[in-house]
C-alpha cells in the first residue's frame, strides 16, 4: 500500500508555517517526495534481492544464493576493469547481506 500521510502532513505544515496557500503547495510537494521515497529510500527486501518469494523453502533460498554468488563473485572477474570489479563486489556484498538477513529472520543463523 502506498503511503499518503506525508502529503497531508506536508500540506498542513506548509500552510501553517508560511501562512499562505503557496506554503501548502510546497509542503504537499515535500510530502509527496517523502511518500515516494525520494528523500529516504527504503532498503530492498532481502527476498527481492535474491529473486525469491517470502514463502520460499530453505533449499530454494540456498539455491538462489549460490546461483547469484556464482554470477557476481568478484574473484570470477579478476582480469576485468576496476569499475566492473567494484560493481561485482558491491552486488556480492548486497547478496551476502540479503542472505544473512533472511537467515536471521528465519532463526537459522
Biopython code that builds the backbone (N, CA, C, O; Angstrom):
import numpy as np
from Bio.PDB.StructureBuilder import StructureBuilder

atoms = [
    (1, "UNK", "N", (0.841, -1.183, 0.000)),
    (1, "UNK", "CA", (0.000, 0.000, 0.000)),
    (1, "UNK", "C", (0.882, 1.241, 0.000)),
    (1, "UNK", "O", (1.867, 1.322, 0.734)),
    (2, "UNK", "N", (0.524, 2.171, -0.807)),
    (2, "UNK", "CA", (1.276, 3.420, -0.910)),
    (2, "UNK", "C", (1.021, 4.293, 0.314)),
    (2, "UNK", "O", (-0.072, 4.307, 0.881)),
    (3, "UNK", "N", (2.061, 5.017, 0.699)),
    (3, "UNK", "CA", (1.883, 5.949, 1.808)),
    (3, "UNK", "C", (1.206, 7.211, 1.307)),
    (3, "UNK", "O", (1.378, 7.597, 0.151)),
    (4, "UNK", "N", (0.443, 7.848, 2.170)),
    (4, "UNK", "CA", (-0.293, 9.059, 1.807)),
    (4, "UNK", "C", (-0.146, 10.153, 2.855)),
    (4, "UNK", "O", (-0.404, 11.323, 2.573)),
    (5, "UNK", "N", (0.263, 9.781, 4.053)),
    (5, "UNK", "CA", (0.242, 10.746, 5.150)),
    (5, "UNK", "C", (1.298, 11.834, 5.009)),
    (5, "UNK", "O", (1.148, 12.902, 5.604)),
    (6, "UNK", "N", (2.336, 11.607, 4.261)),
    (6, "UNK", "CA", (3.353, 12.639, 4.055)),
    (6, "UNK", "C", (2.781, 13.846, 3.318)),
    (6, "UNK", "O", (3.108, 14.991, 3.632)),
    (7, "UNK", "N", (1.931, 13.578, 2.342)),
    (7, "UNK", "CA", (1.305, 14.674, 1.590)),
    (7, "UNK", "C", (0.401, 15.507, 2.498)),
    (7, "UNK", "O", (0.439, 16.737, 2.471)),
    (8, "UNK", "N", (-0.401, 14.827, 3.290)),
    (8, "UNK", "CA", (-1.322, 15.526, 4.188)),
    (8, "UNK", "C", (-0.564, 16.351, 5.227)),
    (8, "UNK", "O", (-0.840, 17.536, 5.418)),
    (9, "UNK", "N", (0.386, 15.714, 5.888)),
    (9, "UNK", "CA", (1.147, 16.437, 6.909)),
    (9, "UNK", "C", (1.981, 17.561, 6.309)),
    (9, "UNK", "O", (2.109, 18.629, 6.907)),
    (10, "UNK", "N", (2.549, 17.324, 5.125)),
    (10, "UNK", "CA", (3.316, 18.373, 4.454)),
    (10, "UNK", "C", (2.451, 19.555, 4.082)),
    (10, "UNK", "O", (2.862, 20.704, 4.248)),
    (11, "UNK", "N", (1.252, 19.286, 3.579)),
    (11, "UNK", "CA", (0.340, 20.355, 3.209)),
    (11, "UNK", "C", (-0.030, 21.202, 4.426)),
    (11, "UNK", "O", (0.032, 22.431, 4.377)),
    (12, "UNK", "N", (-0.414, 20.541, 5.514)),
    (12, "UNK", "CA", (-0.814, 21.267, 6.732)),
    (12, "UNK", "C", (0.353, 22.055, 7.301)),
    (12, "UNK", "O", (0.206, 23.227, 7.646)),
    (13, "UNK", "N", (1.527, 21.408, 7.401)),
    (13, "UNK", "CA", (2.692, 22.094, 7.968)),
    (13, "UNK", "C", (3.108, 23.267, 7.096)),
    (13, "UNK", "O", (3.425, 24.337, 7.616)),
    (14, "UNK", "N", (3.112, 23.089, 5.781)),
    (14, "UNK", "CA", (3.498, 24.180, 4.883)),
    (14, "UNK", "C", (2.550, 25.356, 4.974)),
    (14, "UNK", "O", (2.985, 26.507, 4.992)),
    (15, "UNK", "N", (1.241, 25.073, 5.032)),
    (15, "UNK", "CA", (0.249, 26.137, 5.133)),
    (15, "UNK", "C", (0.416, 26.900, 6.443)),
    (15, "UNK", "O", (0.383, 28.131, 6.464)),
    (16, "UNK", "N", (0.596, 26.157, 7.537)),
    (16, "UNK", "CA", (0.705, 26.811, 8.846)),
    (16, "UNK", "C", (2.015, 27.578, 8.997)),
    (16, "UNK", "O", (2.029, 28.658, 9.587)),
    (17, "UNK", "N", (3.105, 27.042, 8.479)),
    (17, "UNK", "CA", (4.387, 27.717, 8.635)),
    (17, "UNK", "C", (4.495, 28.975, 7.772)),
    (17, "UNK", "O", (5.049, 29.983, 8.209)),
    (18, "UNK", "N", (3.974, 28.917, 6.566)),
    (18, "UNK", "CA", (4.088, 30.068, 5.678)),
    (18, "UNK", "C", (2.854, 30.953, 5.714)),
    (18, "UNK", "O", (2.882, 32.074, 5.205)),
    (19, "UNK", "N", (1.769, 30.465, 6.308)),
    (19, "UNK", "CA", (0.515, 31.198, 6.415)),
    (19, "UNK", "C", (0.027, 31.705, 5.049)),
    (19, "UNK", "O", (-0.454, 32.828, 4.903)),
    (20, "UNK", "N", (0.179, 30.814, 4.061)),
    (20, "UNK", "CA", (-0.221, 31.160, 2.704)),
    (20, "UNK", "C", (-0.494, 29.863, 1.943)),
    (20, "UNK", "O", (0.151, 28.848, 2.206)),
    (21, "UNK", "N", (-1.441, 29.881, 1.002)),
    (21, "UNK", "CA", (-1.710, 28.655, 0.238)),
    (21, "UNK", "C", (-0.500, 28.119, -0.522)),
    (21, "UNK", "O", (-0.403, 26.913, -0.751)),
    (22, "UNK", "N", (0.416, 28.986, -0.911)),
    (22, "UNK", "CA", (1.617, 28.522, -1.599)),
    (22, "UNK", "C", (2.463, 27.653, -0.670)),
    (22, "UNK", "O", (3.129, 26.724, -1.127)),
    (23, "UNK", "N", (2.440, 27.946, 0.619)),
    (23, "UNK", "CA", (3.147, 27.113, 1.591)),
    (23, "UNK", "C", (2.569, 25.716, 1.631)),
    (23, "UNK", "O", (3.294, 24.731, 1.775)),
    (24, "UNK", "N", (1.246, 25.640, 1.499)),
    (24, "UNK", "CA", (0.606, 24.329, 1.442)),
    (24, "UNK", "C", (1.060, 23.532, 0.227)),
    (24, "UNK", "O", (1.278, 22.324, 0.313)),
    (25, "UNK", "N", (1.201, 24.215, -0.904)),
    (25, "UNK", "CA", (1.655, 23.549, -2.121)),
    (25, "UNK", "C", (3.094, 23.053, -1.971)),
    (25, "UNK", "O", (3.418, 21.935, -2.371)),
    (26, "UNK", "N", (3.945, 23.890, -1.396)),
    (26, "UNK", "CA", (5.335, 23.481, -1.178)),
    (26, "UNK", "C", (5.382, 22.293, -0.211)),
    (26, "UNK", "O", (6.113, 21.330, -0.444)),
    (27, "UNK", "N", (4.612, 22.361, 0.859)),
    (27, "UNK", "CA", (4.554, 21.246, 1.801)),
    (27, "UNK", "C", (4.020, 19.980, 1.162)),
    (27, "UNK", "O", (4.482, 18.880, 1.464)),
    (28, "UNK", "N", (3.038, 20.138, 0.272)),
    (28, "UNK", "CA", (2.480, 18.990, -0.441)),
    (28, "UNK", "C", (3.545, 18.340, -1.313)),
    (28, "UNK", "O", (3.634, 17.113, -1.364)),
    (29, "UNK", "N", (4.345, 19.133, -1.992)),
    (29, "UNK", "CA", (5.414, 18.586, -2.832)),
    (29, "UNK", "C", (6.469, 17.860, -1.997)),
    (29, "UNK", "O", (6.939, 16.788, -2.379)),
    (30, "UNK", "N", (6.836, 18.445, -0.859)),
    (30, "UNK", "CA", (7.802, 17.784, 0.020)),
    (30, "UNK", "C", (7.214, 16.494, 0.577)),
    (30, "UNK", "O", (7.911, 15.484, 0.674)),
    (31, "UNK", "N", (5.934, 16.523, 0.943)),
    (31, "UNK", "CA", (5.265, 15.318, 1.430)),
    (31, "UNK", "C", (5.211, 14.233, 0.370)),
    (31, "UNK", "O", (5.382, 13.052, 0.675)),
    (32, "UNK", "N", (4.971, 14.631, -0.884)),
    (32, "UNK", "CA", (4.970, 13.653, -1.972)),
    (32, "UNK", "C", (6.350, 13.026, -2.143)),
    (32, "UNK", "O", (6.459, 11.819, -2.359)),
    (33, "UNK", "N", (7.391, 13.826, -2.049)),
    (33, "UNK", "CA", (8.749, 13.296, -2.154)),
    (33, "UNK", "C", (9.025, 12.299, -1.038)),
    (33, "UNK", "O", (9.698, 11.293, -1.258)),
    (34, "UNK", "N", (8.511, 12.570, 0.153)),
    (34, "UNK", "CA", (8.663, 11.641, 1.270)),
    (34, "UNK", "C", (7.901, 10.352, 1.000)),
    (34, "UNK", "O", (8.437, 9.263, 1.205)),
    (35, "UNK", "N", (6.660, 10.461, 0.545)),
    (35, "UNK", "CA", (5.844, 9.275, 0.284)),
    (35, "UNK", "C", (6.408, 8.420, -0.850)),
    (35, "UNK", "O", (6.280, 7.196, -0.822)),
    (36, "UNK", "N", (7.017, 9.038, -1.824)),
    (36, "UNK", "CA", (7.564, 8.317, -2.971)),
    (36, "UNK", "C", (8.971, 7.798, -2.706)),
    (36, "UNK", "O", (9.593, 7.239, -3.610)),
    (37, "UNK", "N", (9.489, 7.966, -1.496)),
    (37, "UNK", "CA", (10.830, 7.509, -1.096)),
    (37, "UNK", "C", (11.945, 8.187, -1.876)),
    (37, "UNK", "O", (12.990, 7.584, -2.122)),
    (38, "UNK", "N", (11.728, 9.430, -2.263)),
    (38, "UNK", "CA", (12.796, 10.173, -2.910)),
    (38, "UNK", "C", (13.780, 10.704, -1.879)),
    (38, "UNK", "O", (14.970, 10.826, -2.167)),
    (39, "UNK", "N", (13.302, 11.018, -0.696)),
    (39, "UNK", "CA", (14.161, 11.592, 0.335)),
    (39, "UNK", "C", (14.923, 10.526, 1.110)),
    (39, "UNK", "O", (16.133, 10.647, 1.306)),
    (40, "UNK", "N", (14.230, 9.489, 1.551)),
    (40, "UNK", "CA", (14.826, 8.429, 2.352)),
    (40, "UNK", "C", (14.440, 7.082, 1.758)),
    (40, "UNK", "O", (13.471, 6.470, 2.207)),
    (41, "UNK", "N", (15.180, 6.605, 0.754)),
    (41, "UNK", "CA", (14.799, 5.334, 0.129)),
    (41, "UNK", "C", (14.908, 4.181, 1.122)),
    (41, "UNK", "O", (15.824, 4.122, 1.942)),
    (42, "UNK", "N", (13.956, 3.279, 1.023)),
    (42, "UNK", "CA", (13.957, 2.094, 1.887)),
    (42, "UNK", "C", (14.934, 1.075, 1.346)),
    (42, "UNK", "O", (15.250, 1.060, 0.156)),
    (43, "UNK", "N", (15.408, 0.221, 2.243)),
    (43, "UNK", "CA", (16.258, -0.874, 1.805)),
    (43, "UNK", "C", (15.423, -1.889, 1.030)),
    (43, "UNK", "O", (14.250, -2.111, 1.329)),
    (44, "UNK", "N", (16.042, -2.488, 0.047)),
    (44, "UNK", "CA", (15.346, -3.502, -0.736)),
    (44, "UNK", "C", (15.077, -4.730, 0.124)),
    (44, "UNK", "O", (15.869, -5.078, 1.000)),
    (45, "UNK", "N", (13.973, -5.365, -0.134)),
    (45, "UNK", "CA", (13.628, -6.584, 0.578)),
    (45, "UNK", "C", (14.690, -7.637, 0.294)),
    (45, "UNK", "O", (15.112, -7.784, -0.853)),
    (46, "UNK", "N", (15.131, -8.373, 1.310)),
    (46, "UNK", "CA", (16.152, -9.393, 1.057)),
    (46, "UNK", "C", (15.652, -10.486, 0.119)),
    (46, "UNK", "O", (16.434, -11.078, -0.624)),
    (47, "UNK", "N", (14.355, -10.750, 0.156)),
    (47, "UNK", "CA", (13.793, -11.751, -0.751)),
    (47, "UNK", "C", (13.835, -11.261, -2.198)),
    (47, "UNK", "O", (14.072, -12.044, -3.118)),
    (48, "UNK", "N", (13.606, -9.971, -2.393)),
    (48, "UNK", "CA", (13.648, -9.397, -3.737)),
    (48, "UNK", "C", (15.075, -9.409, -4.281)),
    (48, "UNK", "O", (15.284, -9.627, -5.475)),
    (49, "UNK", "N", (16.056, -9.174, -3.411)),
    (49, "UNK", "CA", (17.452, -9.187, -3.846)),
    (49, "UNK", "C", (17.827, -10.567, -4.382)),
    (49, "UNK", "O", (18.516, -10.681, -5.396)),
    (50, "UNK", "N", (17.367, -11.618, -3.694)),
    (50, "UNK", "CA", (17.673, -12.981, -4.135)),
    (50, "UNK", "C", (16.733, -13.472, -5.236)),
    (50, "UNK", "O", (16.968, -14.529, -5.822)),
    (51, "UNK", "N", (15.682, -12.722, -5.518)),
    (51, "UNK", "CA", (14.763, -13.096, -6.585)),
    (51, "UNK", "C", (13.847, -14.242, -6.216)),
    (51, "UNK", "O", (13.499, -15.057, -7.071)),
    (52, "UNK", "N", (13.447, -14.319, -4.949)),
    (52, "UNK", "CA", (12.564, -15.395, -4.481)),
    (52, "UNK", "C", (11.406, -14.780, -3.716)),
    (52, "UNK", "O", (11.431, -13.598, -3.373)),
    (53, "UNK", "N", (10.391, -15.593, -3.451)),
    (53, "UNK", "CA", (9.252, -15.137, -2.673)),
    (53, "UNK", "C", (9.472, -15.395, -1.191)),
    (53, "UNK", "O", (10.353, -16.163, -0.806)),
    (54, "UNK", "N", (8.662, -14.744, -0.366)),
    (54, "UNK", "CA", (8.798, -14.920, 1.076)),
    (54, "UNK", "C", (8.413, -16.317, 1.540)),
    (54, "UNK", "O", (8.760, -16.723, 2.649)),
    (55, "UNK", "N", (7.700, -17.050, 0.698)),
    (55, "UNK", "CA", (7.289, -18.401, 1.064)),
    (55, "UNK", "C", (8.269, -19.453, 0.542)),
    (55, "UNK", "O", (7.944, -20.640, 0.541)),
    (56, "UNK", "N", (9.452, -19.045, 0.101)),
    (56, "UNK", "CA", (10.443, -19.973, -0.446)),
    (56, "UNK", "C", (10.977, -20.887, 0.651)),
    (56, "UNK", "O", (11.088, -20.493, 1.812)),
    (57, "UNK", "N", (11.300, -22.097, 0.264)),
    (57, "UNK", "CA", (11.857, -23.056, 1.217)),
    (57, "UNK", "C", (13.335, -22.749, 1.449)),
    (57, "UNK", "O", (13.933, -21.942, 0.737)),
    (58, "UNK", "N", (13.912, -23.404, 2.452)),
    (58, "UNK", "CA", (15.337, -23.202, 2.754)),
    (58, "UNK", "C", (16.199, -23.629, 1.570)),
    (58, "UNK", "O", (17.203, -22.983, 1.267)),
    (59, "UNK", "N", (15.813, -24.708, 0.906)),
    (59, "UNK", "CA", (16.577, -25.190, -0.244)),
    (59, "UNK", "C", (16.528, -24.177, -1.388)),
    (59, "UNK", "O", (17.537, -23.960, -2.059)),
    (60, "UNK", "N", (15.385, -23.562, -1.617)),
    (60, "UNK", "CA", (15.265, -22.557, -2.672)),
    (60, "UNK", "C", (16.093, -21.319, -2.350)),
    (60, "UNK", "O", (16.690, -20.713, -3.240)),
    (61, "UNK", "N", (16.125, -20.952, -1.083)),
    (61, "UNK", "CA", (16.924, -19.796, -0.661)),
    (61, "UNK", "C", (18.402, -20.073, -0.901)),
    (61, "UNK", "O", (19.113, -19.241, -1.465)),
    (62, "UNK", "N", (18.864, -21.254, -0.466)),
    (62, "UNK", "CA", (20.271, -21.616, -0.664)),
    (62, "UNK", "C", (20.627, -21.689, -2.145)),
    (62, "UNK", "O", (21.703, -21.246, -2.549)),
    (63, "UNK", "N", (19.736, -22.243, -2.949)),
    (63, "UNK", "CA", (19.985, -22.365, -4.383)),
    (63, "UNK", "C", (20.071, -20.980, -5.044)),
    (63, "UNK", "O", (20.957, -20.740, -5.864)),
    (64, "UNK", "N", (19.158, -20.076, -4.689)),
    (64, "UNK", "CA", (19.189, -18.728, -5.256)),
    (64, "UNK", "C", (20.457, -17.997, -4.842)),
    (64, "UNK", "O", (21.061, -17.292, -5.651)),
    (65, "UNK", "N", (20.863, -18.161, -3.583)),
    (65, "UNK", "CA", (22.088, -17.527, -3.088)),
    (65, "UNK", "C", (23.304, -18.032, -3.866)),
    (65, "UNK", "O", (24.124, -17.238, -4.326)),
    (66, "UNK", "N", (23.417, -19.334, -4.008)),
    (66, "UNK", "CA", (24.577, -19.905, -4.710)),
    (66, "UNK", "C", (24.602, -19.492, -6.183)),
    (66, "UNK", "O", (25.665, -19.210, -6.735)),
    (67, "UNK", "N", (23.435, -19.458, -6.811)),
    (67, "UNK", "CA", (23.358, -19.076, -8.217)),
    (67, "UNK", "C", (23.811, -17.624, -8.415)),
    (67, "UNK", "O", (24.586, -17.320, -9.322)),
    (68, "UNK", "N", (23.313, -16.738, -7.549)),
    (68, "UNK", "CA", (23.676, -15.323, -7.687)),
    (68, "UNK", "C", (25.143, -15.076, -7.341)),
    (68, "UNK", "O", (25.804, -14.255, -7.978)),
    (69, "UNK", "N", (25.647, -15.783, -6.338)),
    (69, "UNK", "CA", (27.059, -15.598, -5.990)),
    (69, "UNK", "C", (27.972, -16.136, -7.091)),
    (69, "UNK", "O", (29.050, -15.592, -7.328)),
    (70, "UNK", "N", (27.541, -17.198, -7.759)),
    (70, "UNK", "CA", (28.340, -17.711, -8.877)),
    (70, "UNK", "C", (28.396, -16.687, -10.005)),
    (70, "UNK", "O", (29.407, -16.591, -10.701)),
    (71, "UNK", "N", (27.331, -15.927, -10.191)),
    (71, "UNK", "CA", (27.304, -14.914, -11.250)),
    (71, "UNK", "C", (28.096, -13.667, -10.878)),
    (71, "UNK", "O", (28.792, -13.096, -11.717)),
    (72, "UNK", "N", (27.991, -13.248, -9.626)),
    (72, "UNK", "CA", (28.511, -11.924, -9.249)),
    (72, "UNK", "C", (29.731, -11.958, -8.336)),
    (72, "UNK", "O", (30.100, -10.919, -7.788)),
    (73, "UNK", "N", (30.359, -13.090, -8.155)),
    (73, "UNK", "CA", (31.511, -13.132, -7.248)),
    (73, "UNK", "C", (32.682, -12.378, -7.866)),
    (73, "UNK", "O", (33.007, -12.596, -9.033)),
    (74, "UNK", "N", (33.316, -11.499, -7.105)),
    (74, "UNK", "CA", (34.409, -10.678, -7.650)),
    (74, "UNK", "C", (35.615, -11.493, -8.123)),
    (74, "UNK", "O", (36.329, -11.049, -9.022)),
    (75, "UNK", "N", (35.858, -12.658, -7.551)),
    (75, "UNK", "CA", (37.013, -13.460, -7.969)),
    (75, "UNK", "C", (36.869, -13.990, -9.393)),
    (75, "UNK", "O", (37.869, -14.313, -10.034)),
    (76, "UNK", "N", (35.652, -14.083, -9.889)),
    (76, "UNK", "CA", (35.439, -14.524, -11.266)),
    (76, "UNK", "C", (35.862, -13.446, -12.260)),
    (76, "UNK", "O", (36.073, -13.727, -13.440)),
    (77, "UNK", "N", (35.985, -12.213, -11.777)),
    (77, "UNK", "CA", (36.324, -11.084, -12.653)),
    (77, "UNK", "C", (37.716, -10.539, -12.335)),
    (77, "UNK", "O", (37.924, -9.326, -12.324)),
    (78, "UNK", "N", (38.652, -11.426, -12.080)),
    (78, "UNK", "CA", (39.979, -10.977, -11.648)),
    (78, "UNK", "C", (40.691, -10.141, -12.709)),
    (78, "UNK", "O", (41.472, -9.256, -12.358)),
    (79, "UNK", "N", (40.446, -10.393, -13.989)),
    (79, "UNK", "CA", (41.113, -9.633, -15.037)),
    (79, "UNK", "C", (40.275, -8.497, -15.597)),
    (79, "UNK", "O", (40.666, -7.867, -16.579)),
    (80, "UNK", "N", (39.136, -8.227, -14.989)),
    (80, "UNK", "CA", (38.231, -7.199, -15.510)),
    (80, "UNK", "C", (38.681, -5.801, -15.091)),
    (80, "UNK", "O", (39.582, -5.633, -14.269)),
    (81, "UNK", "N", (38.035, -4.825, -15.671)),
    (81, "UNK", "CA", (38.329, -3.425, -15.337)),
    (81, "UNK", "C", (37.974, -3.165, -13.871)),
    (81, "UNK", "O", (37.084, -3.816, -13.324)),
    (82, "UNK", "N", (38.660, -2.225, -13.241)),
    (82, "UNK", "CA", (38.390, -1.944, -11.826)),
    (82, "UNK", "C", (36.947, -1.527, -11.549)),
    (82, "UNK", "O", (36.403, -1.845, -10.492)),
    (83, "UNK", "N", (36.322, -0.814, -12.495)),
    (83, "UNK", "CA", (34.941, -0.382, -12.292)),
    (83, "UNK", "C", (33.995, -1.582, -12.258)),
    (83, "UNK", "O", (33.089, -1.644, -11.427)),
    (84, "UNK", "N", (34.215, -2.531, -13.166)),
    (84, "UNK", "CA", (33.373, -3.728, -13.229)),
    (84, "UNK", "C", (33.581, -4.569, -11.980)),
    (84, "UNK", "O", (32.626, -5.109, -11.421)),
    (85, "UNK", "N", (34.812, -4.679, -11.550)),
    (85, "UNK", "CA", (35.121, -5.451, -10.333)),
    (85, "UNK", "C", (34.487, -4.800, -9.103)),
    (85, "UNK", "O", (34.004, -5.500, -8.213)),
    (86, "UNK", "N", (34.486, -3.473, -9.047)),
    (86, "UNK", "CA", (33.870, -2.765, -7.913)),
    (86, "UNK", "C", (32.361, -2.991, -7.905)),
    (86, "UNK", "O", (31.769, -3.167, -6.840)),
    (87, "UNK", "N", (31.732, -2.987, -9.081)),
    (87, "UNK", "CA", (30.295, -3.255, -9.159)),
    (87, "UNK", "C", (29.985, -4.675, -8.710)),
    (87, "UNK", "O", (28.992, -4.912, -8.023)),
    (88, "UNK", "N", (30.837, -5.620, -9.100)),
    (88, "UNK", "CA", (30.627, -7.017, -8.696)),
    (88, "UNK", "C", (30.793, -7.173, -7.190)),
    (88, "UNK", "O", (30.051, -7.926, -6.560)),
    (89, "UNK", "N", (31.755, -6.471, -6.609)),
    (89, "UNK", "CA", (31.941, -6.532, -5.153)),
    (89, "UNK", "C", (30.735, -5.960, -4.424)),
    (89, "UNK", "O", (30.290, -6.504, -3.413)),
    (90, "UNK", "N", (30.213, -4.860, -4.945)),
    (90, "UNK", "CA", (29.036, -4.247, -4.325)),
    (90, "UNK", "C", (27.833, -5.178, -4.406)),
    (90, "UNK", "O", (27.108, -5.342, -3.425)),
    (91, "UNK", "N", (27.617, -5.787, -5.563)),
    (91, "UNK", "CA", (26.491, -6.708, -5.737)),
    (91, "UNK", "C", (26.662, -7.946, -4.862)),
    (91, "UNK", "O", (25.690, -8.415, -4.269)),
    (92, "UNK", "N", (27.879, -8.483, -4.770)),
    (92, "UNK", "CA", (28.133, -9.645, -3.922)),
    (92, "UNK", "C", (27.883, -9.307, -2.453)),
    (92, "UNK", "O", (27.355, -10.131, -1.706)),
    (93, "UNK", "N", (28.257, -8.114, -2.045)),
    (93, "UNK", "CA", (28.012, -7.685, -0.666)),
    (93, "UNK", "C", (26.510, -7.569, -0.410)),
    (93, "UNK", "O", (26.033, -7.944, 0.662)),
    (94, "UNK", "N", (25.768, -7.056, -1.380)),
    (94, "UNK", "CA", (24.314, -6.942, -1.243)),
    (94, "UNK", "C", (23.668, -8.332, -1.146)),
    (94, "UNK", "O", (22.754, -8.539, -0.347)),
    (95, "UNK", "N", (24.140, -9.269, -1.949)),
    (95, "UNK", "CA", (23.605, -10.633, -1.916)),
    (95, "UNK", "C", (23.903, -11.293, -0.575)),
    (95, "UNK", "O", (23.027, -11.925, 0.015)),
    (96, "UNK", "N", (25.139, -11.148, -0.090)),
    (96, "UNK", "CA", (25.508, -11.718, 1.210)),
    (96, "UNK", "C", (24.669, -11.123, 2.333)),
    (96, "UNK", "O", (24.219, -11.840, 3.227)),
    (97, "UNK", "N", (24.462, -9.823, 2.285)),
    (97, "UNK", "CA", (23.666, -9.148, 3.308)),
    (97, "UNK", "C", (22.226, -9.646, 3.302)),
    (97, "UNK", "O", (21.644, -9.895, 4.358)),
    (98, "UNK", "N", (21.651, -9.791, 2.104)),
    (98, "UNK", "CA", (20.277, -10.276, 1.996)),
    (98, "UNK", "C", (20.162, -11.699, 2.519)),
    (98, "UNK", "O", (19.206, -12.027, 3.221)),
    (99, "UNK", "N", (21.121, -12.540, 2.184)),
    (99, "UNK", "CA", (21.104, -13.930, 2.645)),
    (99, "UNK", "C", (21.213, -13.993, 4.165)),
    (99, "UNK", "O", (20.509, -14.769, 4.811)),
    (100, "UNK", "N", (22.097, -13.176, 4.734)),
    (100, "UNK", "CA", (22.238, -13.139, 6.192)),
    (100, "UNK", "C", (20.968, -12.641, 6.869)),
    (100, "UNK", "O", (20.579, -13.166, 7.912)),
    (101, "UNK", "N", (20.310, -11.624, 6.282)),
    (101, "UNK", "CA", (19.063, -11.121, 6.863)),
    (101, "UNK", "C", (17.972, -12.178, 6.838)),
    (101, "UNK", "O", (17.234, -12.332, 7.811)),
    (102, "UNK", "N", (17.865, -12.904, 5.740)),
    (102, "UNK", "CA", (16.858, -13.967, 5.657)),
    (102, "UNK", "C", (17.139, -15.044, 6.687)),
    (102, "UNK", "O", (16.224, -15.525, 7.356)),
    (103, "UNK", "N", (18.395, -15.422, 6.817)),
    (103, "UNK", "CA", (18.746, -16.455, 7.804)),
    (103, "UNK", "C", (18.424, -16.000, 9.224)),
    (103, "UNK", "O", (17.926, -16.784, 10.032)),
    (104, "UNK", "N", (18.706, -14.740, 9.528)),
    (104, "UNK", "CA", (18.411, -14.253, 10.881)),
    (104, "UNK", "C", (16.910, -14.108, 11.098)),
    (104, "UNK", "O", (16.421, -14.344, 12.203)),
    (105, "UNK", "N", (16.166, -13.719, 10.049)),
    (105, "UNK", "CA", (14.714, -13.620, 10.191)),
    (105, "UNK", "C", (14.062, -14.974, 10.428)),
    (105, "UNK", "O", (13.071, -15.084, 11.150)),
    (106, "UNK", "N", (14.620, -15.976, 9.824)),
    (106, "UNK", "CA", (14.071, -17.322, 9.961)),
    (106, "UNK", "C", (14.664, -18.062, 11.155)),
    (106, "UNK", "O", (14.295, -19.205, 11.422)),
    (107, "UNK", "N", (15.571, -17.423, 11.867)),
    (107, "UNK", "CA", (16.152, -18.021, 13.068)),
    (107, "UNK", "C", (17.125, -19.141, 12.774)),
    (107, "UNK", "O", (17.259, -20.085, 13.553)),
    (108, "UNK", "N", (17.789, -19.034, 11.665)),
    (108, "UNK", "CA", (18.731, -20.078, 11.260)),
    (108, "UNK", "C", (20.105, -19.490, 11.029)),
    (108, "UNK", "O", (20.658, -19.634, 9.939)),
    (109, "UNK", "N", (20.635, -18.873, 11.964)),
    (109, "UNK", "CA", (21.921, -18.289, 11.687)),
    (109, "UNK", "C", (22.569, -17.866, 12.905)),
    (109, "UNK", "O", (23.682, -17.341, 12.863)),
]
sb = StructureBuilder()
sb.init_structure("model")
sb.init_model(0)
sb.init_chain("A")
sb.init_seg("    ")
for serial, (resi, resn, name, xyz) in enumerate(atoms, 1):
    if name == "N":
        sb.init_residue(resn, " ", resi, " ")
    sb.init_atom(name, np.array(xyz, "f"), 0.0, 1.0, " ", f" {name:<3s}", serial, name[0])
structure = sb.get_structure()
